Amino acid sequence: MHLTLRLLANRHPSFIARTVFVKNNDIEDACRLVNRIIGKEGILEQYRLTRYYEKPFQTRRRINHERCKAIYNEDMERKIQFVLRKNRHEAYPGCH
């Protein structure tokens, strides 16, 4: 038994079909896998965005928020990598 997830949207031309095999009649695991695939591809997010009309100011606010969030996440990742770097002279910088 297998489930076939067909993605025939113009936004996803790389996929014609995605097949998820159900092992030992465990449909819940297959559904989790389908949900993970849909989440990674951004299909559910695109559906949520296009379900209702979004006013232009809401679109601008959302895009600006996404940009700020991406900049913040990139900066935090850089700071974390800086703190976690190896081959430091001091094991714990700032602590004496």
C-alpha positions as CSV (number, residue, x, y, z in Angstrom):
1,M,0.0,0.0,0.0
2,H,1.3,3.5,-0.8
3,L,0.1,7.1,-0.7
4,T,0.8,9.3,-3.7
5,L,1.0,13.0,-3.1
6,R,0.5,14.9,-6.4
7,L,1.8,18.4,-6.6
8,L,0.7,19.8,-9.9
9,A,1.0,23.5,-9.1
10,N,2.7,25.9,-11.4
11,R,4.9,27.0,-8.5
12,H,6.4,23.6,-8.1
13,P,7.3,22.4,-11.6
14,S,10.0,20.1,-10.3
15,F,7.5,17.7,-8.7
16,I,5.0,15.8,-10.7
17,A,4.3,13.2,-7.9
18,R,5.8,12.2,-4.6
19,T,5.2,8.7,-3.4
20,V,5.2,7.8,0.3
21,F,5.2,4.1,1.1
22,V,3.2,2.8,4.1
23,K,5.1,0.2,6.1
24,N,3.3,-2.4,8.2
25,N,-0.1,-0.5,7.7
26,D,1.2,2.4,9.8
27,I,-0.6,5.3,8.2
28,E,0.3,7.7,10.9
29,D,4.0,7.5,10.1
30,A,3.2,8.0,6.4
31,C,1.1,11.1,7.2
32,R,3.9,12.5,9.3
33,L,6.3,12.1,6.4
34,V,3.8,13.7,4.0
35,N,3.4,16.6,6.4
36,R,7.2,17.0,6.7
37,I,7.6,17.0,2.9
38,I,4.8,19.6,2.6
39,G,6.4,21.7,5.3
40,K,9.9,21.6,3.8
41,E,8.6,22.6,0.4
42,G,6.6,25.5,1.8
43,I,3.3,24.3,0.2
44,L,1.3,24.7,3.4
45,E,2.7,28.2,4.0
46,Q,1.8,29.2,0.5
47,Y,-1.7,27.8,0.9
48,R,-2.1,29.8,4.2
49,L,-0.9,33.0,2.5
50,T,-3.2,32.7,-0.5
51,R,-6.3,31.4,1.3
52,Y,-7.4,35.0,2.1
53,Y,-6.8,38.3,0.5
54,E,-3.8,40.1,2.1
55,K,-3.9,43.9,1.9
56,P,-0.8,45.6,0.5
57,F,0.2,47.1,3.9
58,Q,-0.1,43.6,5.5
59,T,2.1,42.2,2.8
60,R,4.7,44.9,3.4
61,R,4.6,44.3,7.1
62,R,5.0,40.6,6.7
63,I,7.9,40.9,4.2
64,N,9.6,43.4,6.4
65,H,9.2,41.2,9.4
66,E,10.6,38.2,7.5
67,R,13.6,40.2,6.5
68,C,14.3,41.4,10.0
69,K,13.8,37.9,11.3
70,A,16.3,36.5,8.8
71,I,18.9,39.2,9.6
72,Y,18.5,38.5,13.3
73,N,18.8,34.8,12.9
74,E,21.9,35.2,10.7
75,D,23.5,37.5,13.3
76,M,22.7,35.2,16.2
77,E,24.1,32.2,14.2
78,R,27.3,34.2,13.6
79,K,27.6,35.1,17.3
80,I,27.0,31.5,18.4
81,Q,29.6,30.2,16.0
82,F,32.0,32.8,17.3
83,V,31.5,31.7,20.9
84,L,31.7,28.0,20.0
85,R,34.9,28.3,17.9
86,K,37.8,26.1,18.7
87,N,41.5,26.8,19.2
88,R,40.9,29.8,21.4
89,H,43.7,31.3,23.6
90,E,41.2,31.5,26.5
91,A,38.7,28.7,27.0
92,Y,36.1,31.1,28.4
93,P,36.6,34.6,27.0
94,G,35.5,37.4,29.4
95,C,35.9,35.3,32.5
96,H,38.9,35.7,34.7
